[in-house]
């Protein structure tokens, strides 16, 4: 196994799935990583047709979540992007939050807490294998959003997320929140999950 792929395989193998779909995605991702070294996007937008993505979800102490209204995807997504060839996904996470929001990596989780496998929408359909990182934030950071990629950037309260149409977000956002909350103290609120649906990709 290629060394850079082995790094990702190790990250995914150490995940503790919070739900049945999480266990399925973890098993599928491990099988895929064991079967090929061609896991990094080589040519935009969809070569190979299944490739790695790093998401970074900034979460404030009060539970608010920072999302970006992605121009290409047409949805509110976490910041992030495709993992470059042989790049460590954690480095992708650091690079993306700096390029897209002007943020540093203080508070960035060393490992992802979730892996998802999502077929995309649109003319260049492919499958994103996404590693979800957490960026612990104050919620008052000064942002420098990439206006070439985003219509808008905003902090969402949990109530606003729950009240909104789930089709406006990545289909696994609520599963991420449930996984995140599961790692908090037992008295932390538990969030609902959204069904598994195709999602647009944050193609760059």
N, C-alpha and C positions, 0 to 999 in steps of 0.2 A: 504494500500500500504506500502510495506517495506520502512523504512526510507531512506536507501541508494538509492532506486529506486525513491522515491519522490524527492530527490535532483536532479537527472538527469531529471525527468519530469519537474521540475521547470526551469532548465537550457534551455531545449528545448522549453518550453512554452514561454520564453522571447525572443526567436529568431525572427527577422524580416526578412522573406524570401525576397530575391532579385529577384527571378524569379518564374515562374510557377512550375518548378520541385522542387524548394526549398520549396514551399508551400505544395506540395504533400508529400515530404519526411518528413517535419515537422509534418503534420497531421498523417502520417503513424507511425512515431516514437512515437508520443503521444498516439495513440491508442494501440500500442504494449506495451508501458510502463504501460498503465492503465490495460492491460489484464493479465500481468504476472509479477512475481518477479524474474523469472529465466532469467535474462538479462546479467549476467556476465559469461565469459567463465570459466567453472569449470574443464574441461578436455581438454588438447590439442589433436588435433588441432581444433575440431569443436563441442564441447558439452557445451552448447546447440547449435543448428545449426544457431541461430541468436544471436549475442552478441555485446557488446559495445567495441569501440576502441577510444582512444584519439590520435589525430594527433596534432603535433606542427609544424607550418610553420615559420621558421626564415625569417624575411623580413628586408632587409637593407633599409637605408634612401633613397638610389638611386633606390629602387624598385627591386633589385636583391633578389632571393629566394634561400635558401639553401635546396637541396634535397640529398637523399642518394640512391645509386644504391643497392637495396635490393637483397640479394642473393636468398632467397626463392621465392620472388615475381617476380624477373626478370624484375623489372621496377624501374624507378626513382620515389621515394615516399618521402613525408615528414617524418621526424622522428616521432616515436610514437609506440604504442603497445596496447595490450588488457588491458582493465580495470579489475583489480583483484576483487574478490568477496567482495562486500560492500565498495570498494574503491571509493573515490570521484574522478571523472574524471580529475579534476584540479591537484590532487596529482599524478595521472597517468602521466599527461603531464610533471610535474616537474621531476618525477622519470625517465621517458624515455629520456628526453634531457640530464640528467646527466649521465645515464648509457650508452647511445648510442653515445653522443658527448662530454661529459665532461663539459657541459655548466650549469650555474646556472639559476635561474628563474627570474633574473632581466629583466624586459621588457615583461614578460609573461602576456598575457591578462587574467583577472580574470574569464572570461567566454568565451565559444566558440562563433564564429560568423557564423557557418554553421553546419548543420547536414546532413549527406548523408547516404543513404541505398544502399549497393552495393553487389550484388552476386559475389563471388570470382571465380577464375579459378583454375584448377589443380585437383588432385585426391580427396582432402578433401574439397569439395565444401561446402560453408556455406555463411552466409550473415553477413557482417559487418555493424553495425550502428555506424558511425564515427562522433565524435565531433571534429571540427577543431578549434584549438587555434592559436593565433598569438604570436610570440616572436619577439618583436622589437629589432633589432640588428644593430651593426655598419657595419657589413660585414667584419670586420677584427679580429674577435674573434679567439683565438687559440683553435683548435679543437683536441679532443682525440677520434676519431671514433672507434666504435666496429668493428674490422676487422673480427670477427666471423659472423657478420650479413651483412656487406656491402662490395661490391666490391670497391666502391669509394664514395667520398663525394665531392660535388662541389657547388659553387654559380652559378646560372643561371641568365643571364639578361633577361628582358622581351622579347627582340628581339630574343634571342636564343631559348626561350621557344616557341614563336610563329612560328619560322622557323622549329622547330623539329617536328618529327612524334608524334602526340598526343597519339598514342598507347604505347609510351615509358613511359607514366606517369599514375598516378591515373586518372581515367576517369572524376573526378570532380575537378581536380586541377585548370582548367581555370575558372570554376564556383566560386571556392574559391577566385581567384584573382579578378574576377568581383565584388564579394561581398566585398572584402577588399577595392577595389578602390571606390566602391559606398559610403563607409564611410569616404572617404577623401574629401578635398575641391572640389568644382564643376569644377575647371579647371584641375583636375587630369585626366590623360588619361584613357579611358575605354577599357577593354580588351575583346577579343572574348571568347566564351564559347565552350566547347567540348561536343559532344553527350554523352548520358548516355550509358555506356558499362560495362560489367563485368570487374573486376579487381582482380589480385592476391592479397592475403592477406599477411600482414607482420607477418606471424606466427612465433612464437618464440619457 
